[in-house]
Amino acid sequence: MPATGNGLETTLARRYRWGRTACGYGDRWAARSGQAATGDRHVVARPVSDTASRGGTMTDLLVRNGRVVTQDPDRRVIADGAVAVADGEILAVGPTDDVTADHDADRVLDADGGAVIPGLVNPHTHVSDILLRGSFAEDRDLLDWLYNVKRPGALAMEPAEHELAATLYCIEAIQSGVTTFVENDTEVLWDDWAEIEAKLDVYERSGVRNVYGAGIVDRGADDEFQRLIRDIQAREDGVDHPPLGTFVEETDDVLAEVDSLIETYHGTAEGRQSIWPAPVVVETTTNEGFRRAYELAEKHDVMTTAHVAEAEAQESRDISSIEYLRNVDYLGERALLGHCVQIDQGDVRLLAETGTAVAHNYRANMRLAAGYAPVVGMLDTGVTVGLGTDNSILSDTVNPLGDARAMAGGHRGHHRDPSVVPTQRAFDMITVEAAGAIGRGDDLGSLEAGKEADLAIVDMDHPHLTPSPDPVFSLVHNAQGFEVDTVVCAGEIVMQDREIESFDVDVDDVLDRASETAAEIVERTGYE
């Protein structure tokens, strides 16, 4: 897919046609409502004859009496607000009195003064290794952790164990208010889809949206890198290390598999499930692999994602990874790059010029001592940046609210500047800007008429959230994540009163089985 004429201009002209919705920043929000509590949050079902007689527009669901944090272009917060939902979309957002006067609903969900927020968007995460949580020594950098812990553990898992991991992951994500997540599956054996399909089945039943990033590896590591990895693996002689070439496939073969997977599963789960081509890292992807992954994304009108410049060892060449990706035609508005820690301001300008988005994974980068990504420079330059939780064995939770708090404070301390990453921007990075980063800024990430009906209700009646004159400040700097009470995705109630309703799982049973299975995986892998 080489560009003709002026290469960068041609590439930009072609890719800007797709577009990503920009995020604006407006005035501050209203003060906290003085509304008294009216009891437990609940759904009221009205008989059709009763609702029809009231004369308002019929809707499927009405959320009322909440502090609605819209995340619209003006960043309005409606002190006593309501959201009307029909056919999986938001029909109206406004003051409770106005919306309830104009709309009747089959179901009425009383937010009872809680914060009604857009469903959280997690633009970069990993799922299967959640079962390895807490099972390894902490003093590891990226390559030590990846080759001595994650890959051996993931390859030791059977399809049923991937299914269990996906179930545990979805429970935790839903309870944290996540309605959309992008999984980067970096350990894919393409001779069998059993492990992939085991997870996709769980995602469909979970009721939330998922993007499955189908891992592409079409080049083995060079001799120097292989020697480095063997030296690192010497630390764990007792671990069952897979051969370094385990995931390598011929370019034609792996692209054909990903193409077929997209054809089969993209748009399933009533439109909630997406599949993207996902070259794993620069070191294990050919020039052709990157070019054709982007072409595949264009063919299917999806995005593509890759891990880029996470560790210093990955940036040892005279050309940066960002410059390389420009040269192989991978930068553009369909590309989402994870990490981008080891890059400079020239690289940041390339990201901005090409409209390439970034998934910042703050807590994972801190856990592995990878360093600070130049996120402040990215934001100042106009790069769209979403905040991901990355691996749940590094962050160590699936909790965007908790990560936003750590990220905002961390960058201020790192730069010794209390003005960087303002609170509102931090919240944007897990809602509207994260939606833009995954190419869904037009229909996700904010509570606006015409967008998908994905939202969460956060119970603000806790000592650590009191007083709360500014709900966005409270959500970013005070909330822990467990305060999420109710989750709605595509207009359907996924969780209510902290109880998962979307799929039939016994949470206690899942926790018991996850603990037992994790111990078995650790034993099989040889961590102990």
Phi, psi and omega per residue, in radians:
M1 nan 0.798 -3.122
P2 -1.168 2.527 3.106
A3 -1.363 2.672 3.082
T4 -1.908 2.782 3.140
G5 1.137 -2.357 3.053
N6 -1.277 1.815 -2.953
G7 -0.960 -0.882 -3.078
L8 -1.163 -0.745 -3.125
E9 -1.105 -0.719 3.137
T10 -1.107 -0.776 3.132
T11 -1.073 -0.782 -3.132
L12 -1.110 -0.765 -3.116
A13 -1.068 -0.696 -3.133
R14 -1.190 -0.733 -2.978
R15 -1.483 -0.439 -3.133
Y16 -1.218 -0.257 3.104
R17 -1.079 -0.518 -3.092
W18 -1.319 -0.863 2.996
G19 1.411 2.668 3.004
R20 -2.378 2.273 -3.101
T21 -1.092 2.257 3.113
A22 -1.354 2.707 3.141
C23 -1.859 2.200 3.096
G24 -1.735 2.941 -3.108
Y25 -2.321 2.187 -3.037
G26 -2.124 -2.684 -3.045
D27 -1.245 2.880 3.095
R28 -1.279 3.084 -2.919
W29 -1.804 3.006 -3.126
A30 -1.299 2.827 3.108
A31 -1.256 2.838 -3.084
R32 -1.093 2.417 3.109
S33 -1.148 2.522 3.096
G34 -1.597 0.265 -3.087
Q35 -1.061 2.357 3.102
A36 -1.355 2.664 3.098
A37 -1.159 2.511 -3.106
T38 -2.021 0.231 -3.130
G39 1.990 -3.043 -3.102
D40 -1.122 2.608 3.108
R41 -1.234 2.375 -3.072
H42 -2.741 2.861 3.057
V43 -1.782 2.318 3.075
V44 -1.920 2.171 3.105
A45 -1.732 2.178 -3.141
R46 -1.770 2.473 3.003
P47 -1.063 2.499 -3.109
V48 -1.010 -0.701 -3.117
S49 -1.067 -0.628 -3.130
D50 -1.224 -0.807 -3.096
T51 -1.194 -0.673 -3.124
A52 -1.123 -0.581 -3.085
S53 -1.276 -0.265 -3.076
R54 -1.343 -0.377 3.007
G55 1.642 -0.116 3.129
G56 -1.464 2.934 3.064
T57 -1.133 2.277 -3.119
M58 -1.304 2.345 3.070
T59 -2.274 2.905 3.128
D60 -1.426 -0.654 -3.033
L61 -2.552 2.416 3.073
L62 -2.220 2.067 3.054
V63 -1.750 2.152 -3.021
R64 -2.323 2.921 3.033
N65 1.075 0.701 3.119
G66 -2.139 2.870 2.999
R67 -1.563 1.660 -2.952
V68 -1.441 1.945 3.086
V69 -1.608 1.666 -2.914
T70 -1.257 -0.617 -2.990
Q71 1.043 0.441 3.057
D72 -1.300 3.091 -3.085
P73 -0.959 -0.507 3.104
D74 -1.603 -0.016 -3.112
R75 0.922 0.799 3.129
R76 -1.175 2.494 2.920
V77 -2.121 2.121 -3.101
I78 -1.711 2.003 -2.977
A79 -1.029 -0.743 3.059
D80 -2.254 1.541 -2.969
G81 -2.084 3.020 -3.121
A82 -2.534 2.734 3.100
V83 -2.294 2.191 3.087
A84 -1.794 2.374 -3.035
V85 -2.207 2.354 3.051
A86 -2.510 2.358 3.083
D87 0.923 0.675 3.065
G88 1.394 0.015 -3.136
E89 -2.088 2.756 3.071
I90 -1.356 2.177 -3.132
L91 -1.633 -0.650 -3.105
A92 -2.745 2.584 3.047
V93 -2.375 2.286 -3.133
G94 3.077 -2.986 3.082
P95 -1.006 2.521 -3.097
T96 -0.955 -0.792 -3.106
D97 -1.041 -0.725 -3.108
D98 -1.232 -0.813 -3.069
V99 -1.190 -0.705 -3.132
T100 -1.250 -0.487 3.089
A101 -1.222 -0.535 -3.057
D102 -1.710 -0.177 -3.031
H103 -2.405 2.338 2.956
D104 -1.864 2.715 -3.065
A105 -2.489 2.636 3.026
D106 -1.208 -0.580 3.130
R107 -2.266 2.373 3.102
V108 -2.106 2.145 -3.130
L109 -1.893 2.003 -3.107
D110 -1.521 1.967 -3.139
A111 -1.306 -0.296 2.993
D112 0.954 0.747 3.104
G113 1.444 -0.026 3.106
G114 -1.262 2.863 3.093
A115 -1.397 2.155 3.074
V116 -1.699 1.980 -3.027
I117 -2.143 2.793 3.019
P118 -1.073 2.590 3.015
G119 -0.992 2.378 -3.070
L120 -1.279 2.530 -3.110
V121 -2.004 2.135 -3.136
N122 -1.873 1.789 -2.981
P123 -1.438 -0.059 3.137
H124 -2.750 2.035 -3.139
T125 -2.701 2.912 3.032
H126 -2.273 2.607 -2.933
V127 -2.002 -0.972 -2.929
S128 -1.050 -0.611 -3.053
D129 -1.333 0.112 3.054
I130 -1.032 -0.470 -3.137
L131 -1.320 -0.131 3.101
L132 -1.679 0.111 -3.075
R133 -0.992 2.199 3.052
G134 1.307 0.237 -2.999
S135 -1.805 0.175 -3.032
F136 -2.536 2.814 3.122
A137 -1.128 2.509 -3.030
E138 -1.392 -0.457 -2.966
D139 -1.397 1.169 -3.101
R140 -2.318 2.463 2.972
D141 -1.558 -3.031 -3.018
L142 -1.005 -0.932 -3.023
L143 -1.206 -0.630 3.062
D144 -1.084 -0.834 3.138
W145 -1.126 -0.759 -3.049
L146 -1.167 -0.797 -3.012
Y147 -1.610 -0.326 3.106
N148 -1.791 -0.272 -3.069
V149 -2.148 -1.173 -2.946
K150 -1.118 -0.949 -3.048
R151 -1.135 -0.778 3.067
P152 -1.040 -0.726 -3.124
G153 -1.178 -0.771 -3.121
A154 -1.115 -0.669 -3.130
L155 -1.290 -0.312 3.105
A156 -1.413 -0.155 -3.043
M157 -1.503 2.489 3.058
E158 -1.611 2.853 -3.140
P159 -0.922 -0.716 -3.139
A160 -1.118 -0.527 3.120
E161 -1.329 -0.601 3.006
H162 -1.108 -0.682 3.099
E163 -1.085 -0.761 3.124
L164 -1.126 -0.743 3.110
A165 -1.058 -0.740 3.128
A166 -1.124 -0.650 3.111
T167 -1.135 -0.829 3.108
L168 -1.054 -0.756 3.139
Y169 -1.045 -0.841 -3.093
C170 -1.113 -0.672 3.086
I171 -1.038 -0.853 -3.115
E172 -1.129 -0.735 -3.131
A173 -1.106 -0.815 3.138
I174 -1.069 -0.782 -3.125
Q175 -1.154 -0.263 3.072
S176 -1.697 0.026 3.093
G177 1.608 0.186 -3.120
V178 -1.406 2.262 3.049
T179 -2.026 -0.183 3.090
T180 -2.511 2.303 3.052
F181 -2.452 2.637 3.109
V182 -1.925 1.927 3.105
E183 -1.548 2.271 3.022
N184 -1.778 1.800 -3.133
D185 -1.614 1.786 -3.018
T186 -1.702 -0.114 3.122
E187 -2.072 1.333 -3.062
V188 -1.946 2.198 2.986
L189 -1.785 1.909 -2.935
W190 -1.424 0.067 3.098
D191 -1.332 -0.168 -3.082
D192 -2.711 2.304 3.128
W193 -1.597 0.124 -2.990
A194 -1.013 -0.757 -3.119
E195 -1.211 -0.687 3.105
I196 -1.098 -0.862 -3.062
E197 -1.170 -0.537 3.091
A198 -1.064 -0.695 3.126
K199 -1.323 -0.746 -3.134
L200 -1.041 -0.609 3.101
D201 -1.119 -0.715 3.100
V202 -1.128 -0.774 -3.125
Y203 -1.053 -0.700 3.129
E204 -1.100 -0.768 -3.115
R205 -1.261 -0.389 -3.075
S206 -1.165 -0.458 3.131
G207 1.568 -0.082 3.110
V208 -1.827 3.069 -3.106
R209 -1.614 2.462 3.057
N210 -2.387 2.590 2.924
V211 -1.997 2.157 3.082
Y212 -1.708 1.950 3.071
G213 -1.484 1.857 -3.046
A214 -1.397 1.941 -3.009
G215 -1.114 2.333 -3.141
I216 -2.089 2.102 3.043
V217 -2.283 1.942 -3.106
D218 -2.204 0.331 3.072
R219 -2.624 2.356 3.050
G220 -1.356 2.717 3.120
A221 -1.156 2.615 3.135
D222 -1.238 2.974 -3.036
D223 -1.043 -0.723 -3.111
E224 -1.110 -0.744 -3.140
F225 -1.181 -0.676 3.123
Q226 -1.105 -0.682 3.089
R227 -1.107 -0.705 3.099
L228 -1.052 -0.785 -3.106
I229 -1.162 -0.703 3.121
R230 -1.101 -0.652 3.082
D231 -1.145 -0.658 3.114
I232 -1.202 -0.711 -3.120
Q233 -1.179 -0.333 3.125
A234 -1.086 -0.352 3.099
R235 -1.133 -0.513 -3.052
E236 -2.176 1.213 -3.115
D237 -1.104 -0.451 -3.099
G238 -1.433 -0.143 -3.130
V239 -1.438 2.486 3.109
D240 -1.409 1.536 -3.096
H241 -1.382 2.236 3.043
P242 -1.253 2.649 3.059
P243 -0.964 2.558 -3.063
L244 -1.109 -0.426 -3.140
G245 -1.630 0.262 -3.025
T246 -0.964 -0.703 -2.992
F247 -1.693 0.004 -3.037
V248 -1.309 2.276 3.086
E249 -2.239 2.747 3.003
E250 -1.106 2.512 -3.060
T251 -0.968 -0.855 -3.132
D252 -1.020 -0.741 -3.065
D253 -1.171 -0.835 -3.072
V254 -1.218 -0.648 3.096
L255 -1.161 -0.621 3.092
A256 -1.147 -0.687 3.104
E257 -1.106 -0.802 -3.138
V258 -1.124 -0.731 3.100
D259 -1.009 -0.790 -3.140
S260 -1.146 -0.680 3.127
L261 -1.123 -0.699 3.096
I262 -1.110 -0.817 -3.137
E263 -1.015 -0.621 -3.048
T264 -1.429 -0.718 -2.932
Y265 -2.049 -0.307 -3.128
H266 -1.145 2.249 -3.140
G267 1.534 0.045 3.071
T268 -1.372 -3.040 -3.068
A269 0.978 0.763 3.140
E270 0.990 0.652 3.083
G271 1.547 -0.028 -3.074
R272 -1.471 -0.223 -3.042
Q273 -1.885 2.288 3.136
S274 -2.220 2.697 3.089
I275 -2.237 2.278 3.084
W276 -2.118 2.589 2.918
P277 -1.268 2.385 -3.012
A278 -2.417 1.456 2.990
P279 -0.962 2.306 -2.946
V280 -1.226 -1.064 3.131
V281 -2.531 2.878 3.131
V282 -1.043 -0.694 -3.021
E283 -1.157 -0.378 -3.058
T284 -2.105 0.385 3.117
T285 -2.234 2.318 3.109
T286 -1.359 2.888 3.043
N287 -0.967 -0.808 3.141
E288 -1.109 -0.653 3.133
G289 -1.055 -0.769 3.105
F290 -1.141 -0.813 -3.115
R291 -1.060 -0.777 -3.078
R292 -1.307 -0.488 3.032
A293 -1.095 -0.747 3.113
Y294 -1.154 -0.720 3.098
E295 -1.067 -0.686 3.122
L296 -1.115 -0.690 3.086
A297 -1.097 -0.720 3.099
E298 -1.121 -0.734 -3.117
K299 -1.022 -0.738 -3.049
H300 -1.737 0.085 -3.139
D301 0.983 0.856 3.079
V302 -2.216 -2.971 3.062
M303 -1.937 3.121 3.090
T304 -2.434 2.603 -3.058
T305 -2.434 2.650 3.139
A306 -2.648 2.720 3.018
H307 -1.511 2.269 -3.018
V308 -2.403 2.282 2.956
A309 0.884 0.875 -3.136
E310 -1.468 -0.745 -3.090
A311 -2.040 2.686 -3.141
E312 -1.039 -0.624 -3.110
A313 -1.093 -0.349 3.140
Q314 -1.469 -0.146 -3.074
E315 -2.087 0.909 -3.080
S316 -1.728 -0.013 -3.115
R317 -1.607 2.928 3.113
D318 -1.249 -0.396 3.107
I319 -1.818 2.389 -3.138
S320 -1.319 2.819 3.107
S321 -1.082 -0.645 3.136
I322 -1.164 -0.746 3.075
E323 -1.087 -0.720 3.114
Y324 -1.072 -0.805 -3.126
L325 -1.132 -0.572 2.997
R326 -1.074 -0.769 -3.068
N327 -1.158 -0.532 3.140
V328 -1.698 0.244 2.983
D329 1.199 0.568 -3.133
Y330 -1.749 -0.332 3.102
L331 -1.294 2.582 3.134
G332 2.694 3.112 -3.015
E333 -1.315 -0.058 2.998
R334 -1.712 0.021 -3.090
A335 -1.830 2.343 3.030
L336 -2.115 2.037 -3.095
L337 -1.771 2.193 3.104
G338 -1.480 2.406 3.014
H339 1.463 -1.476 -3.092
C340 0.939 0.853 -3.125
V341 -1.413 -0.807 -3.004
Q342 -1.642 0.994 3.140
I343 -2.225 2.807 -3.121
D344 -1.949 -3.081 -3.047
Q345 -1.175 -0.515 3.050
G346 -1.105 -0.696 3.071
D347 -1.119 -0.715 3.127
V348 -1.048 -0.726 3.112
R349 -1.094 -0.664 3.094
L350 -1.100 -0.708 3.097
L351 -1.058 -0.773 -3.120
A352 -1.166 -0.750 -3.105
E353 -1.114 -0.579 -3.085
T354 -1.665 -0.072 -3.129
G355 1.258 0.416 -3.126
T356 -1.439 2.306 -3.099
A357 -1.623 2.814 -3.115
V358 -2.266 2.430 2.967
A359 -1.797 1.934 -3.133
H360 -1.516 2.258 -3.087
N361 -2.103 1.284 -2.914
Y362 -1.039 -0.945 -2.996
R363 -1.173 -0.638 3.088
A364 -1.140 -0.733 3.102
N365 -1.085 -0.659 3.112
M366 -1.208 -0.723 -3.111
R367 -1.070 -0.652 -3.112
L368 -1.629 0.086 3.139
A369 0.966 0.654 -3.133
A370 -1.328 -0.423 -3.117
G371 1.958 3.124 -3.107
Y372 -1.643 2.148 2.984
A373 -1.173 2.564 -3.137
P374 -1.327 1.024 -3.056
V375 -1.155 -0.659 3.137
V376 -1.054 -0.763 3.085
G377 -1.116 -0.664 3.103
M378 -1.074 -0.840 -3.112
L379 -1.107 -0.731 -3.135
D380 -1.161 -0.466 -3.088
T381 -1.599 -0.140 3.092
G382 1.703 0.212 3.064
V383 -1.291 2.359 3.073
T384 -1.350 2.143 -3.061
V385 -2.225 2.136 2.998
G386 -1.837 2.730 -3.134
L387 -1.816 2.082 3.129
G388 -1.818 2.761 3.083
T389 -1.583 -0.244 3.135
D390 0.972 -2.536 -3.063
N391 -1.247 2.339 3.131
S392 -1.291 -0.056 3.020
I393 -1.768 0.166 3.062
L394 -2.166 -0.566 -3.020
S395 -1.307 -0.629 0.048
D396 -1.857 0.507 -3.119
T397 -2.413 2.905 2.995
V398 -1.768 1.423 -2.938
N399 -2.573 1.464 -3.102
P400 -1.007 -0.625 3.134
L401 -1.100 -0.757 3.109
G402 -1.135 -0.679 3.125
D403 -1.184 -0.629 3.124
A404 -1.097 -0.718 3.115
R405 -1.077 -0.847 -3.135
A406 -1.115 -0.747 -3.086
M407 -1.126 -0.823 -3.101
A408 -1.087 -0.815 3.130
G409 -1.179 -0.680 -3.108
G410 -1.092 -0.789 -3.136
H411 -1.176 -0.596 3.089
R412 -1.127 -0.751 3.105
G413 -1.159 -0.729 -3.128
H414 -1.077 -0.735 -3.112
H415 -1.551 -0.119 -3.052
R416 0.912 0.779 -3.082
D417 -2.523 1.892 -3.092
P418 -1.262 -0.064 -3.107
S419 -1.618 -0.196 -3.093
V420 -1.379 2.667 -3.094
V421 0.798 1.209 3.108
P422 -0.998 2.747 -3.090
T423 -0.947 -0.798 -3.139
Q424 -1.054 -0.706 -3.125
R425 -1.173 -0.643 3.098
A426 -1.067 -0.725 3.111
F427 -1.197 -0.625 3.066
D428 -1.002 -0.639 -3.020
M429 -1.241 -0.157 3.034
I430 -2.036 0.095 3.102
T431 -2.272 -1.730 -2.960
V432 -1.197 -0.664 3.139
E433 -1.318 -0.588 3.045
A434 -1.119 -0.669 3.079
A435 -1.102 -0.728 3.076
G436 -1.098 -0.643 -3.122
A437 -1.116 -0.536 3.132
I438 -1.705 0.243 3.084
G439 1.355 0.318 -3.096
R440 -2.091 0.469 -3.136
G441 -1.099 -0.410 -3.131
D442 -1.331 -0.378 -3.032
D443 -2.349 -0.037 3.116
L444 -2.305 2.942 2.945
G445 1.623 -0.171 3.104
S446 -2.614 2.826 3.123
L447 -1.752 1.637 -3.120
E448 -2.448 2.575 3.120
A449 -1.002 2.324 3.135
G450 1.693 -0.242 3.114
K451 -1.560 2.886 3.113
E452 -1.094 2.503 -3.075
A453 -1.487 1.275 3.070
D454 -1.972 2.074 -3.106
L455 -2.692 2.895 3.071
A456 -2.404 2.632 3.051
I457 -1.955 2.175 -3.130
V458 -1.845 2.144 3.110
D459 -1.260 1.984 -3.091
M460 -1.626 0.022 -3.099
D461 -1.523 1.201 3.086
H462 -2.364 2.611 3.125
P463 -0.970 -0.702 -3.088
H464 -1.314 -0.114 3.075
L465 -1.918 0.249 -3.075
T466 -2.190 2.284 -0.083
P467 -1.317 2.881 -3.104
S468 -2.452 1.254 3.102
P469 -1.185 -0.385 -3.091
D470 -2.222 1.747 -3.043
P471 -1.115 -0.572 3.138
V472 -1.166 -0.733 3.068
F473 -1.039 -0.781 -3.131
S474 -1.101 -0.703 -3.119
L475 -1.153 -0.679 -3.087
V476 -1.416 -0.771 -2.957
H477 -1.802 -0.222 -3.104
N478 -2.068 -0.629 -3.045
A479 -1.147 2.563 3.128
Q480 -1.851 -0.266 -3.136
G481 1.952 -0.607 -3.108
F482 -1.275 -0.161 -3.124
E483 -1.337 -0.167 3.090
V484 -1.120 2.115 -3.025
D485 -1.792 -0.697 -3.013
T486 -2.433 2.467 3.120
V487 -2.302 2.338 3.085
V488 -2.155 2.298 3.083
C489 -2.320 2.282 -3.116
A490 0.957 0.558 3.094
G491 1.441 0.003 -3.125
E492 -1.888 2.458 3.123
I493 -1.314 2.033 -3.116
V494 -1.624 -0.676 3.102
M495 -2.488 2.445 3.079
Q496 -2.462 2.348 -3.105
D497 0.923 0.670 3.124
R498 1.191 0.149 3.119
E499 -1.788 2.169 3.111
I500 -1.186 2.209 -3.125
E501 -1.999 -0.251 -2.982
S502 -1.327 -0.619 3.097
F503 -2.405 2.679 -2.946
D504 -1.441 1.583 3.093
V505 -2.288 2.487 2.998
D506 -1.640 1.863 -3.019
V507 -1.035 -0.739 3.135
D508 -1.060 -0.705 3.112
D509 -1.139 -0.716 3.106
V510 -1.073 -0.747 -3.137
L511 -1.114 -0.738 3.126
D512 -1.098 -0.833 -3.114
R513 -1.154 -0.634 3.129
A514 -1.110 -0.727 3.137
S515 -1.139 -0.764 3.134
E516 -1.143 -0.781 -3.117
T517 -1.149 -0.687 3.129
A518 -1.042 -0.747 3.121
A519 -1.098 -0.656 3.122
E520 -1.173 -0.694 3.132
I521 -1.135 -0.737 3.124
V522 -1.050 -0.742 -3.141
E523 -1.160 -0.777 -3.136
R524 -1.105 -0.649 -3.065
T525 -1.333 -0.514 3.124
G526 1.663 0.391 3.104
Y527 -1.094 -0.579 -3.079
E528 -1.873 nan nan
